[in-house]
Amino acid sequence: MKLKLPRNSLFAILLRSPWWASIAIAGGLVVVASAALPREFVPFGLFAALPFLGIGAAAAWKQAGAPTPARIAATLEAVRPMAWSEFADALETAYRADGYVVSRLADRAADFELRKAGRTTLLAARRWKVARTGIEPLRELVAARQARDARECLYVAIGEVTDKARRFATENRIGIVAGPELARLLPAAGPGAKRRPG
């Protein structure tokens, strides 16, 4: 079973924060422990800093490959004016380069079937330019997943995804491919979009 931290717990917040925030807290704990505790208790105070060092290391690892805000903005600016056929070609190329077998679907709810390592994922991307995504297209995607016996779903959106839709996506195991994820997938987005670097 995969361990999942509560979204608003301290460690979950620190994982979403810059990595150095956790390291700074650990450093602060070390300084306070060294200054405030009797010498024989200092090791216990230092021990309290270890979880923050671990979270800082995990956050640094996670953020090392994360696209910069400038790269995210450039990707969104590049894909926004694309026609559907051009955007679909860019997605297909990127997923094929990442080792997926990609099939286009004539389905209202899903545009691609992605297969890799025995797992099938449905990808809905045709509405990527919609300014605000609600629950309805996500419901349709879940129904398509059940009809096709797929394991996972992805939904591409460059506009706002409502809080209600995000909750629905989380509850129904739908990955939202938005700014950062799209920038990783299409780092050279534009007429000649290429795959993300390994």
N, C-alpha and C positions, 0 to 999 in steps of 0.2 A: 504494500500500500504506500502511495506517495504522500509524504508529509507535506501538509499545506498550512502555512502560518495564517492566523486571522489577519485580514487586510489591514486593520488599524492597530495591530500590536506594534510595540516599539521596534522589534526586530524586522517586521515586514516593512515598516516605514523606513528604517535604515537601509534595507536592501534596495529600496526605490530611490534613496538619496545618494548624493555623491559619495564614493567609497571613503574619501578622506574624513567624512563626518564621523564614521564609526571609529576610525583610527584616532581621531582627536578625542573622542570620549574615552577610549582606552588609555590614551596618554594622560588625560585628566585624572582618571582613576588611579593611575600609577603615582602621579604627583601627590594627590590627596592622601593616598595610602602611605606613601613614604613620609609625608609631613605630619599627618595627624595620628597615625597608629603607633603604639609602642613597637619597638624593634622586633619583638618575637611574633607580632601579629601582621607585620608588613607582607609576608608571603601570601597570607589569606586575602589581603587587599589587592595584591597583584593578580591573584587567581581570578578575582572578579572582572579583571580587564580582558581575560581570554575570550569570552563569548563575543565581545565587541571587535577584537582582532579577527576572529573567525568571520563575523559578518562583514567586516571591512574587506577581507580577502575575497569573500564570495561576491561582494558588490563590485570589486575591482575586476574580477574575472568576467562577470556578466557585462560590465560597462566597457570592457576593452574593445569588443567588436561592435559596440553600439554606434550607429551613425550620428554625426554631429547635427545640431539644429540646422546649420547651413546646408548640409547635404540632404536632410529631410525636405527642407523648403525647396531646394533645387529639383529634387525628384518630383515633388508635387506640382511644381510649375511646369515640368517637362511632360507629365502625364495628363494634366488637366485639359490641354487642347487636343489630345489625340482622338482620333476616330476609334470606334469600337474595334474595327478590324485590326488596326495598328496596335492598340493596347492588348488585344487578345493574342496577337502574334508575339508581343514582348513577353507576356506571361508564359505562354507555351514554351518559348525559347528558354526562359529562365528556369522553369521547372524541369524541362528535359535535361538541361545542363546540370541540374542538381540530382539527376539520377532517377527521375520519375518517368513512368510511361504515361503519356498524356493523351487523352481522348476528348475530343470536343463533343458536347451533348446538345441535342435539340430539345431542351427542356426549359420550361419557364423559370424553374427554381434554381437550376445549377447549370453552369456553362462548361465545366470541365470535370472529367473523372481523372484523378491522379492515382497511380498505383506504384507502390514501392515496398519491397520487402514483405509482400503478402498483405499489405494494408491498402485499403481503398479510401480515398478522401474525395469528397465533392467540393468543388470550388465555384462559388457564385461571384461574378465580377462585373457583369453587364451594367449594373447600376452604380458603378464606382463614382460617377460624378454627382450623384444625388446630394443635395445640400444637407439633408437630414434623414437619417435612417431610423425607422421605427421597428416594431416587432414583426410586422406582417411578412416582409421578405425572409426573415429568419425562420419564421414558422414554416414557410413554404420549403425552405432549405432542409429543415428537420424532417418534413414529410418526404422529401425526395431521398434523404439519407435512408429512411426506413424502407421506402419502396425499393431502393437499389441495394439494400443490405450493406451500405458503406459504414466504415468505422468512425470516420471523422468528417467535419465540415469546416470550410474556410469561407469567409465573406470579405470581399474587398470593398473598402469605403474610404474616400479621401475627404468626405464631408463629416459633419457631426453625427455621432451615433448616440442616440438618447440614452440616458441612464437606465431607463426601463429596458431598452433593447440590449444594453450591455449585460444587465442582470440575466435576461433571458438567454443570451449567448453563453454566459458562464454556466448557468444551470443546465443547458443543453449541449455542452461541449462543442461550441462553435468558436473557432479562432477568428478574431477580427484582424484582418491584414490592413492596417492603417499606415500612417506616416512612417514611423520607424521601421516597421516590418516591410513596407513597400520599398523603402530606401535600401534595406539589406538585400531584398530580392532583385531590385532593378537599380544597381548603383550607377549605371550609365544610361538611365532612362532617357528616352528620346527616340527618334526614328530608328536607331540601331541599338536598342536596349540589349545589354549583355548580362550574363549571369553574375551573381554576387561572387566576390573572391572567396576562396576556400579559407 
